[in-house]
Amino acid sequence: MIYRVLAKSILLPILDLSRGTKVFEYRKILERTQWLKREQILHLQQARLRALLKHSYENVPYYHRLFKERGLTPSDIKTVEDLKKLPILKKTDIRRMSQQLTARNIPKREMIQSHTAGTTAQPLIFYTTREDLSWGRAAMFRAYSWAGYELGEEYALVWGLTADEVKNALFRIKNVIKRQTALLSSLDVSERSTRSFVKRLERFRPQFLRGYSSCIYMLAKYLSAKRISPPNFKAIFTTAETLLPGQRRVIEEAFRCEVYDFYGSCEVSSMASECEEHTGYHVQSENVIIEFVKHGEQVAAGETGAVLVTNLHNHAMPFIRYDIGDTGKPSDEICPCGRGLPLIKSLEGRSNEWFVTGDGSLVALKDFGGIYNLPVKMFQIIQRSYDEILIKIVKDEGYSDKDTDFIINNMTYYVFPKLKIKVEIVDSIPPAKSGKKRYLISKMPMYDWVQQ
């Protein structure tokens, strides 16, 4: 208790100050703005959008040229709906025009180089600022507070940590200050590492668990299979990967607490999160604009579209209408929690991880939820052609040939009535370089969610 107060009141503010960030200051602002009416939040968002557009026009070569070519000025874009006057920014554009997308009025010494995890492709290198990082982390802590988390409370972390990171002295010092009392690398999820992690959970008894959805799911399966009493977590935060309904159910049953799913990225750290009502994902609207489009048009509430992100605080390298590679469904519902932040109904996964059949029909990751009812540790589904699917299975205790038959028959009947389905039993399924798991891999030309 004493150390928690010490961390919250002294150590974490010192760490914030040493980084040159303003996380504590901005979090106080966000704690207030979340209770504004939706119209007030929209007004604040639009004001920040106008400031970003003016800055981009005056200081970013790419956007200055773009506005000139389209006969536009920043004042022509007053609302989120007006953003469609601008083209979609793709990863290929950023790689090709990195210098043109970098602001000329911000000294390089004030920029922070960052990169994406590179789960499905080459990592994307970009620049951000301490201002952007401050708002992002402040939004993250606000989201955690919706689950009852208070700064200074201990939590365990399951993340894509390399051996060098874990051994680094500075990393370990920051780890203590942040109250990360138990770590598990998603790059090394084995029975040995999981057993060691569980022992550390029993020793330190952290109040929360945060990490990759797939790894926490595997941890839940391990506890259930070994009949180990779960740690007494207040809540679990899943992030970095799509959380499937079957995974949520297994995790909540194993740990006997609620799961709060968190939507963020390397490019925009905190975008949307679940609150205590679990009616969807509240968009962190003070920091980001999220659009959902298909064929270049906004989709209606409840329809699936590609996610476009506009980061309102990164003035070093502005991402406006950035195709982040995800799909989801917007919502027009009002959350009973009383917050004015708008909702996302659901996040459907990566846009390049949908299967497409020969007739153009789409199959999403959530359509494979039946596998989670079986004794399966891990699976991966690979589409080799329009008429062939390979499902790799890592067996759990109790798995039999009947389960293989069930998978084939179930998938054939409900998901792929015209496809040949093959099940292959494997010892393990290695993660991507980032440590994330890829459940679906399609080698077929995919539906273009956005526009040509």
Phi and psi in degrees as a GROMACS rama.xvg file:
@    title "Ramachandran Plot"
@    xaxis  label "Phi"
@    yaxis  label "Psi"
@TYPE xy
-63.9444  -43.193  ILE-2
-67.85  -32.7975  TYR-3
-63.1016  -44.4041  ARG-4
-65.0908  -40.4682  VAL-5
-62.1846  -44.6457  LEU-6
-64.1406  -44.5108  ALA-7
-68.1924  -40.9559  LYS-8
-89.7259  -27.0228  SER-9
-125.14  -58.1715  ILE-10
-66.079  -48.2248  LEU-11
-66.0743  -41.3984  LEU-12
-62.1004  -35.881  PRO-13
-65.6358  -42.8186  ILE-14
-61.8296  -40.9836  LEU-15
-60.7013  -45.5683  ASP-16
-65.9013  -40.3554  LEU-17
-65.6903  -26.4281  SER-18
-84.0646  -12.3403  ARG-19
77.1761  20.1369  GLY-20
-101.882  171.438  THR-21
-130.945  44.9766  LYS-22
-60.1325  -46.3218  VAL-23
-64.8347  -41.9149  PHE-24
-63.1702  -44.9534  GLU-25
-73.4444  -29.5196  TYR-26
-64.8865  -37.9086  ARG-27
-59.8558  -38.7697  LYS-28
-65.492  -45.3835  ILE-29
-67.7199  -32.0626  LEU-30
-62.2884  -29.7747  GLU-31
-83.6016  -45.711  ARG-32
-69.0247  -23.4223  THR-33
-63.0592  -22.9173  GLN-34
-94.9695  1.20599  TRP-35
-66.8029  159.883  LEU-36
-68.645  155.73  LYS-37
-57.1396  -37.6394  ARG-38
-65.1839  -36.0806  GLU-39
-68.9925  -40.2309  GLN-40
-65.3841  -40.0321  ILE-41
-62.367  -40.1064  LEU-42
-62.607  -43.3489  HIS-43
-63.6154  -43.2577  LEU-44
-61.9807  -44.0981  GLN-45
-66.2749  -34.4518  GLN-46
-64.7956  -41.2816  ALA-47
-70.8734  -32.326  ARG-48
-64.8556  -44.4732  LEU-49
-62.3847  -38.7905  ARG-50
-65.1441  -39.8185  ALA-51
-65.9205  -43.1699  LEU-52
-65.9479  -40.8224  LEU-53
-63.1975  -45.5255  LYS-54
-61.0154  -45.0323  HIS-55
-64.3878  -40.3588  SER-56
-64.8513  -40.301  TYR-57
-83.8657  -24.0405  GLU-58
-128.125  -10.45  ASN-59
-112.557  112.801  VAL-60
-52.8034  -42.9392  PRO-61
-59.8833  -47.8743  TYR-62
-73.362  -32.6112  TYR-63
-61.9775  -45.8196  HIS-64
-65.2228  -40.9551  ARG-65
-61.4846  -45.8357  LEU-66
-63.0895  -42.1474  PHE-67
-62.1683  -45.7492  LYS-68
-62.9011  -31.9345  GLU-69
-96.5468  5.36687  ARG-70
63.6736  35.5045  GLY-71
-114.632  158.463  LEU-72
-126.052  161.08  THR-73
-54.2993  -30.9431  PRO-74
-69.0252  -14.2842  SER-75
-76.1384  -11.4544  ASP-76
-116.552  99.5524  ILE-77
-105.844  -24.4713  LYS-78
-131.199  172.292  THR-79
-62.1353  -37.3331  VAL-80
-62.5063  -31.0286  GLU-81
-71.3398  -15.3481  ASP-82
-61.4455  -22.9863  LEU-83
-64.4092  -11.3448  LYS-84
-70.6338  -16.2239  LYS-85
-104.034  149.612  LEU-86
-74.3319  164.295  PRO-87
-79.2921  135.79  ILE-88
-93.8959  122.391  LEU-89
-110.981  163.937  LYS-90
-58.3084  -36.2734  LYS-91
-63.7025  -34.8555  THR-92
-64.2179  -42.3678  ASP-93
-66.5305  -41.9111  ILE-94
-65.3122  -38.5103  ARG-95
-77.8391  -31.0974  ARG-96
-125.547  38.5152  MET-97
-54.5456  -48.0574  SER-98
-65.9172  -38.0061  GLN-99
-69.6176  -21.4383  GLN-100
-92.0486  -4.36394  LEU-101
-92.2117  130.916  THR-102
-65.6698  138.809  ALA-103
-89.7651  -13.2033  ARG-104
-95.0856  0.256563  ASN-105
-109.76  119.45  ILE-106
-58.9655  142.974  PRO-107
-58.8551  -31.1152  LYS-108
-66.7642  -18.9745  ARG-109
-94.2139  -4.3407  GLU-110
-92.0431  151.127  MET-111
-118.884  120.308  ILE-112
-78.5203  136.39  GLN-113
-140.339  175.955  SER-114
-157.151  158.075  HIS-115
-79.2817  169.126  THR-116
-73.6903  -22.5366  ALA-117
70.2683  42.8394  GLY-118
-65.5496  -42.7182  THR-119
-117.144  -4.46899  THR-120
-157.741  -175.622  ALA-121
-62.1423  136.097  GLN-122
-55.6902  143.83  PRO-123
-96.3628  122.397  LEU-124
-95.1319  132.532  ILE-125
-150.422  174.345  PHE-126
-116.796  147.201  TYR-127
-138.566  -172.147  THR-128
-131.775  164.622  THR-129
-65.3707  -29.6161  ARG-130
-62.2637  -46.6982  GLU-131
-64.4919  -44.7345  ASP-132
-61.3964  -37.7295  LEU-133
-62.8829  -47.2134  SER-134
-64.7874  -39.6364  TRP-135
-64.0571  -46.1358  GLY-136
-68.8924  -36.0249  ARG-137
-61.8814  -41.522  ALA-138
-66.5058  -36.4081  ALA-139
-61.8973  -48.368  MET-140
-66.2698  -33.8813  PHE-141
-61.9733  -44.122  ARG-142
-63.161  -40.1468  ALA-143
-64.6314  -32.4528  TYR-144
-65.144  -23.6419  SER-145
-64.9058  -21.4879  TRP-146
-97.1253  5.29628  ALA-147
96.4865  4.42487  GLY-148
-73.3238  136.826  TYR-149
-120.161  141.365  GLU-150
-53.8284  135.242  LEU-151
99.5717  -14.1283  GLY-152
-75.9886  146.734  GLU-153
-75.5119  144.36  GLU-154
-145.865  153.313  TYR-155
-98.0562  152.133  ALA-156
-131.263  130.587  LEU-157
-115.82  108.681  VAL-158
-146.042  169.932  TRP-159
-80.0338  66.8673  GLY-160
-95.5111  131.951  LEU-161
-83.612  163.608  THR-162
-61.6861  -36.822  ALA-163
-65.5136  -38.8151  ASP-164
-63.5243  -45.3927  GLU-165
-63.9192  -35.0279  VAL-166
-82.3607  -16.9725  LYS-167
-63.7822  129.71  ASN-168
-63.4024  -43.3602  ALA-169
-63.9665  -40.0305  LEU-170
-60.4325  -42.0259  PHE-171
-69.2333  -35.4763  ARG-172
-65.6314  -47.3094  ILE-173
-61.945  -34.4793  LYS-174
-61.1319  -41.5806  ASN-175
-66.8552  -44.7064  VAL-176
-62.5228  -40.5294  ILE-177
-74.1798  -9.03241  LYS-178
71.1516  29.5341  ARG-179
-84.9372  97.6767  GLN-180
-92.9276  -10.5039  THR-181
-148.938  132.822  ALA-182
-124.44  142.796  LEU-183
-135.779  124.278  LEU-184
-82.2446  129.11  SER-185
-69.1597  -12.5046  SER-186
-79.8011  -10.635  LEU-187
-142.576  65.6241  ASP-188
-96.7475  94.7751  VAL-189
-125.481  173.995  SER-190
-63.373  -37.0398  GLU-191
-64.7238  -50.6984  ARG-192
-67.8127  -36.588  SER-193
-66.7833  -41.7947  THR-194
-61.6846  -42.4708  ARG-195
-64.5776  -40.3298  SER-196
-63.6918  -42.797  PHE-197
-61.9851  -37.7688  VAL-198
-64.2082  -38.8252  LYS-199
-68.8646  -34.227  ARG-200
-63.4694  -41.5399  LEU-201
-66.5105  -33.4841  GLU-202
-75.8008  -48.0138  ARG-203
-92.5868  -22.4897  PHE-204
51.197  57.2952  ARG-205
-65.5712  154.394  PRO-206
-83.6493  -21.5488  GLN-207
-136.243  157.912  PHE-208
-127.075  132.829  LEU-209
-132.861  139.61  ARG-210
166.257  -172.369  GLY-211
-61.9325  134.634  TYR-212
-56.7175  -46.6657  SER-213
-65.1772  -37.667  SER-214
-71.8161  -38.4942  CYS-215
-67.1721  -36.0076  ILE-216
-61.1956  -45.5393  TYR-217
-64.4925  -35.8886  MET-218
-64.4638  -41.1476  LEU-219
-62.8031  -41.5587  ALA-220
-63.2142  -38.0638  LYS-221
-64.0372  -46.6974  TYR-222
-61.2122  -42.1646  LEU-223
-66.8652  -43.521  SER-224
-65.7148  -37.7434  ALA-225
-89.7168  -0.10023  LYS-226
53.741  44.686  ARG-227
-93.0707  131.053  ILE-228
-63.5395  130.558  SER-229
-72.4554  154.621  PRO-230
-61.718  156.101  PRO-231
-88.9531  68.5505  ASN-232
-74.4428  146.361  PHE-233
-76.3779  -35.9356  LYS-234
-165.084  164.515  ALA-235
-125.025  133.642  ILE-236
-105.899  117.504  PHE-237
-102.793  145.926  THR-238
-162.903  177.734  THR-239
75.4572  -23.496  ALA-240
-138.617  159.636  GLU-241
-64.3624  127.604  THR-242
-92.1003  115.078  LEU-243
-83.9683  150.772  LEU-244
-54.4283  -39.1607  PRO-245
-64.4587  -37.8456  GLY-246
-65.6269  -45.991  GLN-247
-56.863  -45.1981  ARG-248
-61.4939  -45.887  ARG-249
-63.7075  -42.3937  VAL-250
-65.1144  -46.2828  ILE-251
-67.6115  -35.1915  GLU-252
-69.4738  -38.4961  GLU-253
-72.5716  -42.0105  ALA-254
-96.4354  -11.6373  PHE-255
59.0387  41.217  ARG-256
-151.508  170.221  CYS-257
-80.617  148.201  GLU-258
-101.893  133.154  VAL-259
-115.962  112.682  TYR-260
-85.5884  141.801  ASP-261
-126.938  131.78  PHE-262
-111.25  112.587  TYR-263
-146.024  -178.037  GLY-264
-158.983  171.021  SER-265
-67.4045  -38.0688  CYS-266
-71.2194  -39.6562  GLU-267
-135.446  102.165  VAL-268
-59.451  -40.9355  SER-269
-129.869  112.688  SER-270
-113.92  -42.2251  MET-271
-161.141  151.92  ALA-272
-152.173  156.77  SER-273
-80.9985  144.673  GLU-274
-102.249  -171.588  CYS-275
-66.6369  -15.879  GLU-276
-85.6121  -20.6353  GLU-277
55.1076  42.7892  HIS-278
-96.4988  2.62961  THR-279
148.867  -161.889  GLY-280
-113.262  119.477  TYR-281
-72.5798  124.697  HIS-282
-74.5063  134.516  VAL-283
-78.5116  72.0846  GLN-284
-66.6428  -20.5199  SER-285
-69.6651  -19.22  GLU-286
-111.385  -24.8676  ASN-287
-148.862  149.03  VAL-288
-110.203  130.615  ILE-289
-119.833  124.106  ILE-290
-111.205  154.613  GLU-291
-124.627  117.006  PHE-292
-129.84  154.242  VAL-293
-144.128  129.227  LYS-294
56.3277  31.6259  HIS-295
80.6754  0.149864  GLY-296
-113.55  148.365  GLU-297
-65.0438  136.52  GLN-298
-87.6237  161.052  VAL-299
-79.865  165.068  ALA-300
-57.1726  133.101  ALA-301
88.9779  -7.11381  GLY-302
-97.7355  150.816  GLU-303
-86.0336  133.696  THR-304
-146.547  168.661  GLY-305
-74.6128  143.029  ALA-306
-86.607  123.035  VAL-307
-111.926  133.08  LEU-308
-119.425  134.407  VAL-309
-118.361  112.395  THR-310
-82.8961  116.809  ASN-311
-81.2765  -9.66241  LEU-312
-117.856  -9.034  HIS-313
-89.149  94.221  ASN-314
-89.3368  -8.03733  HIS-315
-72.4593  -43.4641  ALA-316
-142.876  84.7979  MET-317
-62.0965  129.723  PRO-318
-107.433  106.294  PHE-319
-115.338  119.567  ILE-320
60.0443  49.4159  ARG-321
-82.4782  124.114  TYR-322
-78.7015  98.9338  ASP-323
-80.1057  -12.1554  ILE-324
97.5286  11.1909  GLY-325
-111.621  165.456  ASP-326
-128.295  152.003  THR-327
-168.105  179.315  GLY-328
-122.406  124.297  LYS-329
-73.2169  163.534  PRO-330
-130.749  147.539  SER-331
-110.612  14.2303  ASP-332
-80.2734  159.098  GLU-333
-105.282  125.86  ILE-334
-74.3287  135.507  CYS-335
-67.8731  -8.04205  PRO-336
-67.6269  -20.7831  CYS-337
96.468  -6.08931  GLY-338
-73.6017  144.458  ARG-339
-84.7059  -2.23068  GLY-340
-68.7121  129.952  LEU-341
-66.7554  166.689  PRO-342
-113.297  148.652  LEU-343
-102.727  130.111  ILE-344
-67.9539  -47.4724  LYS-345
-160.353  157.169  SER-346
-110.114  123.495  LEU-347
-97.1257  -6.79295  GLU-348
114.126  -176.818  GLY-349
-68.7599  142.753  ARG-350
-66.4876  -22.1887  SER-351
-97.5232  14.8262  ASN-352
-121.817  35.6906  GLU-353
-106.518  142.931  TRP-354
-89.0325  146.805  PHE-355
-126.039  130.789  VAL-356
-88.758  172.686  THR-357
-60.5168  -29.1946  GLY-358
-90.6295  6.42227  ASP-359
92.5859  0.15604  GLY-360
-70.5052  148.886  SER-361
-109.964  144.268  LEU-362
-127.32  124.322  VAL-363
-97.8563  165.981  ALA-364
-57.5779  -38.4359  LEU-365
-64.9767  -18.004  LYS-366
-71.5303  -7.03734  ASP-367
-103.536  19.5025  PHE-368
-60.153  -21.7555  GLY-369
-62.0596  -24.1502  GLY-370
-63.4267  -28.225  ILE-371
-72.4438  -10.2052  TYR-372
-86.9288  -0.40087  ASN-373
-108.493  161.194  LEU-374
-73.4248  73.9151  PRO-375
-124.711  126.33  VAL-376
-77.636  -42.2596  LYS-377
-155.993  150.156  MET-378
-143.467  160.302  PHE-379
-148.421  132.307  GLN-380
-113.65  126.349  ILE-381
-120.449  126.53  ILE-382
-96.327  111.874  GLN-383
-88.7542  -30.6808  ARG-384
-156.766  179.945  SER-385
-68.8233  -15.2084  TYR-386
-124.872  19.4453  ASP-387
-145.715  132.473  GLU-388
-128.195  133.301  ILE-389
-111.981  126.999  LEU-390
-114.499  114.627  ILE-391
-90.9315  133.647  LYS-392
-125.882  130.049  ILE-393
-101.166  112.795  VAL-394
-69.4954  146.831  LYS-395
-106.433  174.329  ASP-396
-60.47  133.982  GLU-397
95.6588  -4.80595  GLY-398
-69.6127  140.15  TYR-399
-141.82  178.231  SER-400
-62.0435  -26.9115  ASP-401
-63.2296  -33.5782  LYS-402
-70.4067  -36.4568  ASP-403
-62.6754  -44.9976  THR-404
-61.822  -39.5958  ASP-405
-63.1746  -43.5156  PHE-406
-60.677  -48.0017  ILE-407
-62.7335  -47.9426  ILE-408
-67.2895  -40.8581  ASN-409
-65.9711  -45.3672  ASN-410
-66.9033  -37.7326  MET-411
-65.0483  -42.2151  THR-412
-76.4475  -45.7588  TYR-413
-94.2363  -28.9507  TYR-414
-116.121  -52.5515  VAL-415
-124.564  72.7008  PHE-416
-64.1495  -21.6424  PRO-417
-111.963  8.80664  LYS-418
-108.795  151.286  LEU-419
-83.955  127.029  LYS-420
-117.512  128.108  ILE-421
-121.177  135.326  LYS-422
-108.637  129.97  VAL-423
-121.674  123.089  GLU-424
-85.0069  124.803  ILE-425
-127.878  161.199  VAL-426
-77.5173  -33.2341  ASP-427
-159.093  161.735  SER-428
-126.814  105.998  ILE-429
-65.9222  146.18  PRO-430
-76.6951  171.416  PRO-431
-69.928  173.395  ALA-432
-58.5469  -27.6811  LYS-433
-76.7185  -12.1129  SER-434
94.1945  -6.18049  GLY-435
-82.6411  155.877  LYS-436
-97.3409  139.428  LYS-437
-107.344  111.741  ARG-438
-83.5504  -33.2246  TYR-439
-125.161  133.201  LEU-440
-135.207  119.365  ILE-441
-114.144  131.04  SER-442
-98.4021  9.26892  LYS-443
-96.3399  153.406  MET-444
-58.0167  127.802  PRO-445
-94.352  157.03  MET-446
-59.1884  134.556  TYR-447
-85.1713  101.147  ASP-448
-67.2307  -27.8697  TRP-449
-99.5514  -92.3436  VAL-450
-165.989  162.387  GLN-451
